[in-house]
Amino acid sequence: MKKVVIIGAGSWGTALGLVLARKGYDITLWEFNKERAEEIQKNRENKRYLPGIKFPDNLNVTYRKENLLEGIKYVVFSVPSQVLRGVIREFSNNLTEDMLLVNTAKGIEVSTGMRLSEVMKDEIKGKFHKNIVVLSGPTHAEEVAVGIPTTIVAAGEREKAAEIQELFNSKVFRVYLSEDVVGVELGAAVKNCLAIGAGIADGMGFGDNTKAALITRGIAEMIRYGKACGAKEITFSGLSGIGDLIVTCASKHSRNRHVGECLGKGQDIQTILSEMTMVAEGVPTVKAVYEQIQKLNISMPILEATYNIIYKNANAGNMVEELMERTLKEEFY
């Protein structure tokens, strides 16, 4: 029986644990909080994030690190983007060259501007960089956990990504393969930023026309940014680009769209975040991308407007006016 350790027992880590456990693998979720780990293990469900979904017998939870990774080939990191570095550092001495390391977080590290696979490489210097695979796509934990058909992308060196593709693929969880790690990671990061913008439009009472415009012009911004960073343009036409952007901008499950909707209704960002139990990755990522595009001189007006609303307390209505009244352009430039 294959054994997998998932670092992080939030909604997505738990959902992925369920996917793998249902394939018959021996799954251990690691939760840093002792009380929470014991509660989940005792209740046999993650009541905080995925209530009502019972764990199979081969899915267990622990807070202990001792011998956690001993004899393990597959280690999945499912923690928020801004704490990934610290978590990798905590486990780096226990990583071995025969392990495959999977990152599932979506974002860019604000303090460095690094993509998350770069953060991982930075913390496991010189060791096993080829063993890092990114798992990303249009996926909500709430749907994956109950077996709703879902597709996703495993990105990395072909041989390693193909092994992770096979590991996760199931009758209801179809995994595609990509070698464009840069494109997959940047699509995942930027779509969260754009989803906040979509939520702002929802909160202001705008309709389908606005949402369609935002998604379409958003993908144009994503492509400009991605190409400048070395990604392949075609990647953004796939699951980790337009696919993830659609689901995040449109879904009731989207944390980032929820943040935007509250902003569009006039709430302040600190109040919104303080009332959430889960992390909205788009909030720090907006800042990270904004700082990068200033250096790269890339035009991303939707993202810039979103940044101004979150970090400069700009009026959302004024930002919409500025977007609509910009100098006229050709559609493709």
N, C-alpha and C positions, 0 to 999 in steps of 0.2 A: 504494500500500500504506500502510495506517495505521501510524503509529509510536507506540509506547508506551514510556515509561520507568517502571520500577518501582524505587522507592527502598527497598532492603532485600531481601537474598537469603536470608532464612530460609526456613522450611518453607512459610509461607503466601505470601510473595512469589514464591517459586519455583513453587508450585502455580498461582497466578494467571497467572504468565508462561507456563506450559504451556497453560493454557486459551486464552489469547489467541494464542499462537504457532500452536496447532492450528487457529485460524481464519484463519491466513495473514498475520497482522500481523507487523511488524518489531518485536521486543521486545528491550529492553536492561534487564538487571538491574544495579542498582548495589549493590556490596558495599563497605563502608568499609575492610575489611581487605584490603590488597594481596595478601598471600600466599593468602588464602582465595579471593579473586576469580580469581586466576590458576589456582589449583588446579581450581576449578569449570569455568572456561573450557577448560582443558586436558583434563579428564576428560569433559567434556560431560554431566555429571550432578552433582547436589548430594549427594555421598556422606554428608555430615554429617547431613542432615535427611531426604532422600528418596532413599536408595540404590537403584540398579538402574533408575531411570527416566531414560532418555537424552533429551537435549535435541534438538529439531529444529534444522535449520541456521539458522532465523530467530530463535533465542533465544540471546542472547549476554550475557556478564557482563563488567563493568568496575569498576575502582576509581577511575577518573579522573573528575573533575568538570568539567574544561575542556570547554566546548561540549556538555556532556551533554544539556542541555535545549534546545539551539538547534533551532528548527523543530519542536519537539514540542508537540502539542496536549493529550495525555493524560499526566498524571503521577500515579502511584499510590504512596502512602506506605504501606509495610508494615513498620513498625518497632514495637518495644514501646512501650506507652503512655507510660511514664515518660521516654522519651528523644525522643518525638515533637517536643517544643518545640525542643530543640537541633538536630534534623535540619532542621525547617522553617526555623529561623533560618539554618542553613548554606546553604540553597538560596533563601531569600526574594528575594535581589537578582536571581535569574535567572528568577523567575516573571513571566509576562506576562499581560495581561488577556484574551487569547484562549485561555488554557489552562484545562482542566478538571482540578481537583485532587480526587483520591479518597483518602479515608482508610479503611484496613481494620483498624486496631488496635481493640481492645476494652478499655475501661477508663475511669478518671477520674484526672486528674492530682492526685496526693496533695498537692502543695505549694500548690495553688490551689483544688482542688475543682471545677475546670472540666471540662466535657465536652470530648472531643478536637477536635470541630469548633470549639469556642470557643478552644481552644489555638491552632489553626491561624489563626483570625481575629486572635487577639492578636498573632501573629508576622508577619502580613502586613497590618498596620494600614491600614484604609481602602482596601485593594486587593482587588478581585475576590472579595469574600465570597460573592457569589451563585454563584460557580463551584465551591464546595465540595460534594462529594457523599460520603455515607457508604455503604460497602458492607459488609453484615453479615447474618448468619444462621447456621443450623445446618450448619456446614461443617468438616470435618476435612481438613487438607491432604493427608494420606495417601490419602484416598479421592478427592478432587478430582483429584489428580495422575495417577491411573490411569483417570480417566474414569467413575467411578461416578456415576450420576444424582444431582444435587444441586440444591437451590433456595436462593435468597438474595434479599436486598432491597437496592435502590439507593434511598437517601433523600436528598432535597434539594429545591430549587426544581424544579417539575415539568419544565420544559424541559430543565434540566441533568441531572436524574436520569434522564429518559427517554433522553437521549443515552448515558449510562453503561449503562443497561439494555440498549440495543441493542449497545453495544460488547462487553459481556461475554457476552450471551446466546448459547447454543449448544444443540446437540442433547442434551447431557448436563449443561448448566449453565443452568438456567432462572432468569431474573432478574425479580423483581416490583418494582413501583414504590411508593414511599411519600413523602409530603410531611412526615411526622412525624419530623423528625430527632431531636428530643428523646427520643421514645419508643424509636426504634430504637437510639440510643446508650445509653440507660439500661438497656434490656433486655439488650443485649450486655454491659454492665458488671456488672450485678447477677447475671446467670446464672453468671458465673465464681465469684463469692463463694459462691453457693448450691451450686455443684458441689463446692466444698471440703467443705461440710457433708455432701453426699451421699457423698463419699469417706470422710469420718470414720465415717459409719454403716457403710459397707462394711468399713472396717478393723476396726471393733468386732464384725464378724460378724453384723450385723443383716440382715434379709431384704427381700423385695419389699414387704411392708406398710409398712415404715419408709421405703423409697425412694419409694413412691407418696405417702405423707403429706408427705414432705419436698418433693417437687416441687410438690404441690398447694398446700401452705401457703406454699411459696416464691414461687409466682406471685402469691399474695395480697399478700405483702410487696413484691414488685416493683411491683405495681399501686399500692399505697399510696404508695410512694416516688415512682413516676413521675408520678402525678397531682399530688402536692405540688410537683413540679418543672415542671409545665406540659405533660406528655405526654398523649396521647389514650389512654384506657383500652383501646380496641379493639386498639391496636398490640401490646399484650402477649398478645393471643390469637393473634398471627401468628407468622411465622417467627423474628423477632428477639426474641420473648418466650418463649412456651411451647415453640416449636420448638427454639430454641437451648438452652433450659434442659434439655429432654429429652435431646438428643444429648450435652450436656456432662456431665450427671449419670450417664448410663448407659454411655458409651463407654469402651472400653479405650484409645482414643487420647487421651482428655482429660488434659491436664497438670494441670488444677486438681483433678479428681477423684483423680488419682494423689497429689497433695500431701495431700489429705484422708485418703486411705486410709492413707498412711504415718503421719499424725498419729494416726489412730484406732488404729494398732498401737503407739503409744507413742513414735515417733521425734520428735526435736525439729526445729523448722522450719529452723534454719540448716543442719543436716546434710542434710535433704531437698533444699533448694535448691542446696546445693553439689554435689550428685550429679547434678543435671539439666543437660542441654545446652540445653534450650529454656526460655523464660520462662513461668511460671505467672502470668498477669495478675491472677488473683483475689487474690493475696496483698497487693499494694499497694492494690488496689481495695477490699478489705474495710476497710482503714483509712480510705480516703477517704470511703466511704459511711457508715461508723460515725460519723465526725466530723460529717458533714452531718446525719444523722438526730438527733443530739443537739441541734443548733441548731433543726431543724424540728419536734422533738418527735413523731417518727413511730415507731410500734411495728414493729420488725423483729426479733423474738426469735431466729429462726434465724441471721440475720446477726450479731446481737450475741453469741450463743453462739460462733459461729465466730471472731469477733474476739477473744473472751476466751481461746480455746484457742491462737490464733496469737500474740497480742501480750501476753497476761497469764499464759501458761503454765497456764491453767486445766485441770483434769482433765476429759477428754471425758465420762467416765461421770457426773460430777457435773453437767455441762452438760445432758446428756440428762435427768437427773432433774429439773432445774429447768424444762426445757421442758415435760415431761410433767405437772408438778405446779403449773403456773401456775393462776391464777384461771380458773374455767370461763367460757367465752364462747359467744355465738352464732357459727355458722360464718362468717357474713358481717357484718362490723362495720366 
